[in-house]
Amino acid sequence: MKHTLSAKQKADLVAASTSASLKVTAHGDREVVISRSFDAPRTLVWDAYTKPALLKRWLGVFGDITLDVCEVDLRVGGKYRYVWRGPNFQMGMGGEYREVKAPERIVSTEKYDESWYPGGAVGTVVFSEKGGVTTVTTTMRYDSKEARDAVLKSPMEQGLSAGYDTLEKLLATLEAQ
């Protein structure tokens, strides 16, 4: 299988990514810092990031792409595995948790099955809440500047934006329950 999006899948992604509050910035030679705020309590956002039943409803899901495999062993040394599928599309990735401090911080490795950039990365996700608004700040540290630059040139920002917009809607639904 391949992990290149079709023209329709790309159009779906662009149409789904409407978020104006997503911030993606290069930091130093090897890092990307991603920040987005949600009108939801930190514990709810944490759950959406760590529970497979919720992850399957927002993480990389748009158009005809689904998160078919979502395995999470949320503990230091535990592993995670995600596989997205759609017509003529499959993309898998996984890693290992290095630090888990609920509901504040997750540090994990990241490696794609068929990566478009060399090496892997380590991601640090910090959840901070103020006045019922939770800000999620993710710092991705890549193995090289070349890898970081390849990620910045990819449609990563549109994918994140679409996913976070879906997450925002999911959080509103969960809060209403």
MOLINSUL-V650419 format. One record per residue. RES is the residue in one letter. PHI is phi as a letter, one per 30 degrees, with the letter a starting at -180 (none if undefined). D_LAST is the distance of its C-alpha to the last C-alpha in whole Angstrom. Layout:
RES	PHI	D_LAST
RES	PHI	D_LAST
This chain:
M	none	39
K	c	39
H	b	36
T	c	37
L	d	35
S	d	37
A	d	37
K	d	34
Q	d	32
K	d	33
A	d	32
D	d	29
L	d	28
V	d	30
A	d	28
A	d	25
S	c	26
T	c	25
S	d	24
A	c	27
S	c	25
L	d	26
K	b	29
V	b	32
T	b	35
A	d	38
H	b	39
G	i	42
D	c	44
R	b	41
E	c	38
V	b	35
V	c	32
I	b	29
S	b	26
R	a	23
S	c	21
F	b	17
D	d	15
A	a	13
P	d	14
R	e	16
T	d	15
L	d	12
V	d	15
W	e	17
D	e	15
A	d	14
Y	d	18
T	b	19
K	c	17
P	e	19
A	e	16
L	d	14
L	e	18
K	d	19
R	c	16
W	b	18
L	d	21
G	i	24
V	c	22
F	a	24
G	h	26
D	c	27
I	c	27
T	b	24
L	c	24
D	d	25
V	c	26
C	b	24
E	c	25
V	b	24
D	c	26
L	d	25
R	a	28
V	e	31
G	i	33
G	d	31
K	c	30
Y	b	28
R	b	29
Y	b	27
V	b	29
W	c	28
R	b	30
G	a	30
P	e	33
N	h	36
F	b	34
Q	a	33
M	b	33
G	b	32
M	a	32
G	a	31
G	a	32
E	b	32
Y	d	30
R	c	33
E	a	31
V	b	27
K	b	26
A	d	22
P	c	20
E	c	23
R	a	26
I	b	26
V	b	30
S	a	31
T	d	34
E	b	33
K	b	35
Y	d	35
D	e	37
E	b	39
S	d	39
W	c	40
Y	b	41
P	d	43
G	i	42
G	b	38
A	a	36
V	b	35
G	c	31
T	c	30
V	c	26
V	c	25
F	c	22
S	b	23
E	b	20
K	b	22
G	i	20
G	i	17
V	c	18
T	c	19
T	c	22
V	c	22
T	c	26
T	c	28
T	c	32
M	c	33
R	c	37
Y	c	39
D	d	42
S	a	44
K	d	44
E	e	45
A	d	42
R	e	40
D	d	41
A	d	41
V	d	37
L	d	37
K	d	39
S	d	37
P	d	34
M	e	32
E	d	30
Q	d	29
G	d	27
L	d	26
S	e	25
A	d	23
G	d	21
Y	d	20
D	d	19
T	d	17
L	d	15
E	e	15
K	d	13
L	d	11
L	d	10
A	d	9
T	d	7
L	d	5
E	d	5
A	d	4
Q	d	0
